[in-house]
Amino acid sequence: MGVAGHLPPRQNRRMDEQAVYERLLASRPGADTSRGRLFSALSFIVHGHSVGCIMRGTAAFKLGRETPELAAALAAPGAELFDPSGRGRPFKDWVVLPLSEEPRFEQLLEQAVAFALA
């Protein structure tokens, strides 16, 4: 614990990430989305394929290269192509957004699942 009983910022971020992840999973009761890991991140799995993840204060979703869904998601504040390595090699079919954009995440997860099942 940090000063005055507050958790260190990194611990707060992990708790926030876990809470967002749990809310998104709960939004899909009975669906074929399961828990997993991708790049050591909390991941959403559909039929063995990752369709999204929560990591480093962001959420990423696989929407498909050059799809209208990806273009719309990239227009959101703070959105960009997902570059998990941080080496300037983004995945061209994934979008990443800051956790502050959480109101968009349920729809993006639905779109990612639909893309995976198409």
C-alpha distance (Angstrom), angle and dihedral (degrees) to the residues before:
residue distance angle dihedral
M1 . . .
G2 3.75 . .
V3 3.78 130.6 .
A4 3.81 116.8 -37.5
G5 3.82 92.0 5.6
H6 3.81 95.6 -63.4
L7 3.77 119.4 139.8
P8 3.80 116.9 -117.3
P9 3.84 113.0 -96.2
R10 3.82 93.9 -107.6
Q11 3.80 91.0 53.5
N12 3.82 90.2 48.3
R13 3.80 90.0 52.3
R14 3.80 92.0 51.2
M15 3.80 90.6 50.0
D16 3.82 90.2 49.3
E17 3.79 90.9 48.5
Q18 3.79 92.2 49.5
A19 3.81 91.3 48.9
V20 3.82 92.6 50.6
Y21 3.80 90.2 47.1
E22 3.80 92.7 50.9
R23 3.83 92.2 47.5
L24 3.80 91.1 51.8
L25 3.80 93.0 48.4
A26 3.80 89.6 48.2
S27 3.82 89.4 53.2
R28 3.82 88.5 65.5
P29 3.82 104.8 54.1
G30 3.77 112.2 175.3
A31 3.80 91.5 4.0
D32 3.77 123.6 128.1
T33 3.82 93.8 -107.6
S34 3.79 114.2 116.9
R35 3.79 139.4 179.6
G36 3.76 121.6 -89.4
R37 3.79 147.6 140.9
L38 3.81 129.2 -103.4
F39 3.81 121.0 174.1
S40 3.83 86.9 -11.0
A41 3.81 87.9 -58.9
L42 3.78 132.0 123.5
S43 3.79 102.4 -93.6
F44 3.79 139.6 -167.6
I45 3.82 112.7 -134.8
V46 3.81 127.5 -162.4
H47 3.81 118.1 -176.3
G48 3.79 90.9 -21.8
H49 3.81 95.5 -48.8
S50 3.78 126.9 107.9
V51 3.80 112.7 -122.2
G52 3.80 99.1 171.8
C53 3.76 146.3 -7.4
I54 3.80 143.8 -164.3
M55 3.81 116.7 -134.1
R56 3.81 142.9 143.6
G57 3.80 93.7 3.6
T58 3.79 94.1 -50.0
A59 3.79 141.9 91.9
A60 3.80 123.0 -138.4
F61 3.79 128.9 -164.6
K62 3.81 132.5 -171.3
L63 3.80 105.6 -130.1
G64 3.80 102.6 158.1
R65 3.77 132.5 -94.6
E66 3.80 114.7 -74.6
T67 3.82 94.0 -3.8
P68 3.82 122.7 144.8
E69 3.81 87.9 -119.1
L70 3.81 91.9 57.5
A71 3.81 92.2 46.1
A72 3.81 91.4 50.8
A73 3.81 92.4 47.0
L74 3.81 91.9 49.9
A75 3.82 88.6 57.2
A76 3.83 90.9 64.1
P77 3.82 118.6 103.7
G78 3.81 111.0 -83.8
A79 3.82 93.9 5.0
E80 3.79 122.2 142.2
L81 3.77 140.7 149.9
F82 3.80 111.4 -68.2
D83 3.82 113.8 -103.7
P84 3.81 105.1 176.1
S85 3.80 92.9 176.1
G86 3.82 93.6 51.7
R87 3.80 88.5 -138.3
G88 3.79 99.9 114.9
R89 3.82 94.6 -94.3
P90 3.80 104.5 115.4
F91 3.77 124.1 -176.0
K92 3.80 103.5 -111.1
D93 3.80 94.0 -147.2
W94 3.82 98.5 48.2
V95 3.81 130.0 79.2
V96 3.81 124.4 -159.1
L97 3.80 125.1 -158.9
P98 3.80 134.6 179.3
L99 3.81 116.7 -100.7
S100 3.82 87.7 -110.6
E101 3.82 86.2 76.4
E102 3.82 91.8 62.1
P103 3.83 94.1 128.0
R104 3.83 86.7 70.6
F105 3.81 95.9 48.7
E106 3.80 100.5 83.9
Q107 3.81 91.3 55.5
L108 3.81 91.7 44.2
L109 3.80 91.3 51.1
E110 3.81 89.8 50.3
Q111 3.83 89.7 51.0
A112 3.82 91.5 47.3
V113 3.81 91.1 51.2
A114 3.82 90.9 48.4
F115 3.81 90.0 50.1
A116 3.82 91.1 50.4
L117 3.82 92.0 49.8
A118 3.81 95.3 46.0
